[in-house]
Amino acid sequence: MTDTLILVDPTASTYELTELTAAQLPVTDLSAHRGDGIFETVLVSLHGDEPTIVSRDRHFRRFCDSASALDLPEPDPQLWDRVIAAVIAEVTAADPSITEFGIRYAMSRGSQNDDGETRPRGWAFPVPVDEHILTIRTRGITAVSLDRGYDAYIGSKAPWLLLGAKTLSYAVNQAAGRYAGAHDADEALFVSHDGIVLEGPTSNLIIRRGDRLLTPDPDAGLLSGTTQRLIFDHADELGLRAEYADLSLEDVKTADGAWYVSSMRTAVALRELDGNAIAVDEVLTERFQTIIRAG
């Protein structure tokens, strides 16, 4: 994977190509010590004649919604389209045989000057689909449930919690992943303090119960998932109904199938939660993965 980095000036609507391994971000940038910024990660599939950017529009709409929630300038779609195209060109030129990779793009509030003013800063770089991702797509994952520390649907009362925004402040998510690993699990599953299943630290949850696909309501206090919505778009052709619902841990443990879905994972089967085995639907897992790659 190439060490390409594209630095973006959202104010001037310009960008420049540089090296990911070189020093680029000043420590005064508010993303570095406050997590004050937003990001998205898209999967690029190169299985056809032209690259497919999976759920491209949904990702960018969420990027814009996150910017609005943080009072950041509205992202310019034409600028970010050029940035993504430039990353794809660099990756495919470096490795013409590559079939899929991710692109992570971000916007920070930038550094604060003596007058308290800031100038936003953006960047984008490629992310490899590594061996770990390829492995869990095949074998599935285990998870432990963790109390998220707030009641479901608190976002309507406390919008400053930014529960629907994809921000660069990921310390809690990273800590949850480390906790899961320390307890012999691959992933964590956040649950509201009043017992409503929410999401994984970097993924959404979908379960199957009979002919229904069920996922937690984003208003309960989780990030609205682009990959989850892509799967729901195709529910009819799978012979299934797609619904949002409040789920308990017992609902997940007794499901006819459960999946963690995200851009880079695509869809991976959740085969065990808190030591309880969950039914694995291998056929539906493969169909989900095919649908997602087709974007």
matplotlib code that plots the C-alpha trace (Angstrom):
import matplotlib.pyplot as plt

x = [0.0, 1.4, 2.2, 0.1, -1.3, -3.4, -3.6, -6.7, -7.3, -11.2, -11.1, -9.2, -10.7, -7.3, -5.3, -1.7, -0.1, 2.5, 3.9, 1.9, 5.2, 6.3, 5.4, 2.3, 0.0, 1.0, 0.5, -1.6, -4.3, -7.4, -7.9, -4.6, -5.4, -9.2, -10.4, -12.2, -12.9, -14.8, -13.9, -15.3, -13.8, -15.0, -14.3, -13.1, -13.8, -11.9, -13.5, -15.0, -13.8, -14.3, -13.7, -16.8, -16.8, -19.2, -22.0, -20.1, -23.1, -24.2, -20.7, -20.4, -23.9, -22.9, -19.6, -21.7, -24.1, -21.1, -19.7, -23.0, -23.2, -19.7, -20.3, -17.6, -17.8, -19.9, -17.6, -17.4, -18.4, -16.4, -13.3, -13.6, -14.5, -11.2, -9.4, -10.8, -10.1, -6.5, -6.1, -7.5, -5.2, -2.1, -3.0, -3.9, -0.7, 1.4, -0.4, -2.5, -3.4, -5.2, -8.8, -10.0, -8.8, -10.2, -9.9, -10.1, -10.9, -11.1, -11.6, -10.3, -11.2, -7.5, -5.2, -6.3, -4.5, -4.0, -7.4, -9.1, -9.9, -9.4, -8.8, -10.1, -7.6, -8.4, -6.6, -7.2, -5.1, -5.5, -6.2, -5.3, -7.8, -5.4, -5.2, -7.2, -10.2, -10.0, -9.8, -12.9, -14.9, -14.5, -14.5, -16.7, -16.1, -16.9, -18.0, -18.6, -21.3, -20.3, -22.5, -22.2, -22.9, -26.1, -29.7, -31.1, -32.5, -30.6, -29.4, -32.7, -32.2, -28.4, -27.5, -24.0, -23.1, -22.8, -24.1, -25.0, -21.7, -18.6, -16.0, -12.2, -12.7, -12.4, -10.7, -13.7, -14.1, -10.5, -10.7, -13.7, -11.8, -8.8, -11.2, -12.7, -9.3, -8.2, -11.3, -10.7, -13.2, -12.7, -15.1, -17.2, -21.0, -22.2, -25.5, -27.3, -27.5, -31.2, -30.5, -30.9, -28.3, -26.6, -23.5, -19.9, -17.2, -16.6, -19.6, -23.3, -25.2, -27.8, -29.6, -32.0, -35.1, -37.1, -37.7, -36.8, -33.5, -33.4, -31.0, -31.0, -32.6, -29.9, -32.0, -31.3, -27.8, -25.6, -24.1, -26.4, -24.6, -23.9, -23.2, -26.3, -28.5, -27.0, -27.9, -31.4, -31.8, -31.4, -33.6, -36.4, -34.2, -33.0, -36.6, -36.4, -38.1, -35.9, -36.8, -35.4, -36.1, -35.0, -33.1, -32.0, -29.0, -31.3, -32.6, -29.1, -28.1, -31.2, -31.1, -31.1, -27.9, -26.1, -23.5, -21.2, -21.2, -18.9, -17.1, -13.9, -15.3, -18.2, -20.3, -18.9, -20.9, -21.2, -20.9, -20.6, -21.8, -20.8, -19.8, -23.2, -23.1, -25.1, -26.5, -24.3, -25.9, -23.0, -25.1, -26.5, -23.1, -21.7, -24.7, -24.2, -20.5, -21.3, -24.0, -21.6, -18.7, -21.1, -21.8]
y = [0.0, 3.4, 6.0, 8.6, 11.5, 14.3, 17.5, 19.5, 23.2, 23.4, 27.2, 27.6, 24.5, 23.2, 20.1, 18.8, 15.4, 14.5, 11.5, 9.8, 8.9, 12.6, 15.0, 16.9, 17.8, 20.5, 19.5, 22.6, 21.2, 20.8, 17.2, 16.2, 17.1, 17.5, 15.1, 18.1, 17.0, 14.5, 11.6, 8.9, 5.6, 4.3, 1.0, 1.1, -2.0, -2.6, -5.8, -4.1, -1.8, 1.3, 1.6, 1.4, 3.6, 1.8, 4.0, 7.0, 9.5, 8.2, 8.6, 12.1, 13.1, 11.8, 13.7, 16.9, 16.1, 15.6, 18.9, 20.6, 19.0, 20.3, 23.7, 23.1, 24.6, 22.6, 20.3, 21.1, 17.9, 18.8, 19.3, 16.0, 14.2, 15.4, 14.3, 10.8, 10.4, 11.5, 8.9, 6.2, 7.2, 7.0, 3.6, 2.0, 3.4, 1.9, -1.5, -2.2, -5.7, -4.3, -5.3, -3.4, -0.9, 1.9, 5.7, 7.6, 11.3, 13.8, 17.4, 19.1, 22.5, 23.2, 25.3, 28.3, 31.6, 34.3, 35.8, 32.5, 32.0, 28.6, 27.5, 24.0, 21.4, 18.2, 15.1, 11.7, 8.6, 4.9, 2.1, -1.5, -4.4, -6.3, -10.0, -9.5, -8.2, -11.0, -13.6, -12.3, -12.0, -15.8, -17.0, -14.4, -12.8, -13.0, -10.1, -9.0, -6.6, -3.3, -0.7, 2.5, 4.6, 6.4, 5.6, 5.0, 8.0, 10.5, 12.2, 14.1, 15.6, 16.1, 16.9, 18.1, 14.4, 14.3, 10.7, 10.9, 12.5, 10.6, 12.5, 12.0, 11.6, 7.8, 7.2, 5.4, 3.2, 2.3, 1.5, -0.7, -2.7, -3.2, -4.3, -6.9, -8.2, -8.5, -10.6, -13.0, -11.4, -9.9, -7.0, -5.1, -4.5, -1.3, -1.5, 1.5, 1.8, 0.8, -2.4, -1.4, -2.8, -0.1, -0.8, -2.0, 0.6, 0.8, -1.0, -1.5, -4.6, -6.4, -9.5, -11.9, -13.2, -15.4, -13.3, -10.0, -8.1, -5.9, -3.2, -0.7, 2.7, 5.3, 7.7, 5.3, 6.7, 5.3, 6.3, 5.8, 3.2, 3.6, -0.2, -1.2, 1.0, -0.4, -3.9, -2.8, -1.4, -4.9, -6.7, -7.3, -9.2, -11.3, -12.2, -10.3, -7.4, -4.7, -2.9, -0.7, -2.0, -1.8, -5.0, -6.7, -8.8, -11.8, -10.9, -11.0, -14.2, -16.1, -14.6, -16.7, -14.8, -11.6, -9.5, -6.6, -4.4, -1.6, -0.2, -2.2, -5.3, -5.5, -8.0, -10.4, -13.0, -12.6, -16.2, -15.7, -13.0, -13.1, -16.7, -17.7, -19.2, -17.5, -19.2, -18.5, -18.0, -18.5, -18.1, -14.8, -13.6, -14.2, -12.5, -9.5, -9.3, -9.4, -6.7, -4.4, -4.8, -4.0, -0.7]
z = [0.0, -1.0, 1.7, 0.0, 2.0, 0.6, 2.7, 2.2, 2.7, 3.0, 3.1, -0.2, -1.8, -2.6, -1.8, -2.2, -2.4, 0.2, 2.2, 5.0, 6.8, 7.1, 9.9, 8.7, 11.6, 14.1, 17.8, 18.2, 15.8, 17.9, 16.5, 18.1, 21.7, 21.7, 19.0, 17.5, 14.0, 11.9, 9.6, 7.3, 5.9, 2.5, 0.9, -2.7, -4.7, -7.9, -9.1, -12.2, -15.0, -12.8, -9.0, -6.8, -3.8, -1.5, -0.2, -1.3, -1.1, 2.2, 3.7, 2.4, 3.7, 7.1, 6.8, 6.2, 9.0, 11.4, 10.3, 11.0, 14.5, 15.3, 13.8, 11.2, 7.7, 5.2, 3.2, -0.5, -2.4, -5.5, -3.5, -1.6, -4.8, -6.3, -3.2, -3.2, -7.0, -6.4, -3.6, -5.9, -8.7, -6.5, -5.0, -8.4, -10.0, -7.2, -7.4, -10.5, -9.1, -6.0, -5.7, -2.6, -0.1, 2.1, 2.1, 5.3, 5.0, 7.8, 8.6, 11.8, 13.2, 12.9, 15.1, 17.1, 16.6, 19.2, 18.4, 19.0, 15.3, 13.6, 10.0, 9.2, 8.0, 6.1, 4.9, 3.2, 2.9, 1.8, 4.4, 3.5, 3.9, 6.1, 7.0, 10.2, 8.2, 5.7, 8.5, 10.4, 7.2, 7.0, 10.6, 12.3, 15.7, 19.4, 21.5, 25.1, 26.1, 27.7, 29.5, 27.4, 30.5, 29.4, 28.9, 25.4, 23.5, 25.6, 22.5, 22.1, 25.6, 25.3, 21.7, 22.8, 23.3, 19.5, 19.5, 15.8, 14.6, 13.5, 15.3, 15.7, 19.5, 19.6, 23.0, 24.5, 21.4, 21.5, 25.2, 24.6, 22.0, 24.4, 27.1, 24.8, 23.8, 27.4, 28.0, 25.2, 22.7, 19.3, 19.8, 22.3, 22.0, 23.6, 25.6, 27.0, 30.8, 30.6, 28.6, 24.9, 22.5, 20.6, 18.4, 18.3, 18.8, 15.0, 13.5, 13.5, 14.5, 12.4, 13.5, 11.7, 13.3, 10.9, 7.8, 9.5, 9.6, 12.7, 13.8, 16.7, 16.0, 15.6, 17.8, 20.7, 20.9, 18.1, 14.8, 11.8, 9.7, 5.9, 5.5, 7.5, 5.4, 2.2, 3.4, 4.3, 0.8, -0.5, 2.0, -0.4, -2.9, 0.0, 0.8, 4.1, 5.8, 7.3, 10.5, 13.3, 16.7, 20.4, 21.0, 24.2, 24.8, 24.8, 21.4, 20.0, 21.7, 20.4, 16.9, 13.8, 12.8, 13.8, 12.0, 12.7, 9.6, 8.6, 5.5, 5.9, 7.5, 5.1, 7.1, 9.7, 11.6, 15.4, 16.5, 20.3, 22.7, 26.4, 26.0, 24.4, 21.0, 18.3, 15.1, 12.1, 8.7, 6.3, 3.2, 4.2, 5.4, 1.9, 0.3, 2.5, 1.6, -2.1, -1.8, 0.1, -2.4, -5.2, -3.4]

ax = plt.figure().add_subplot(projection="3d")
ax.plot(x, y, z, "-o")
ax.set_aspect("equal")
plt.show()
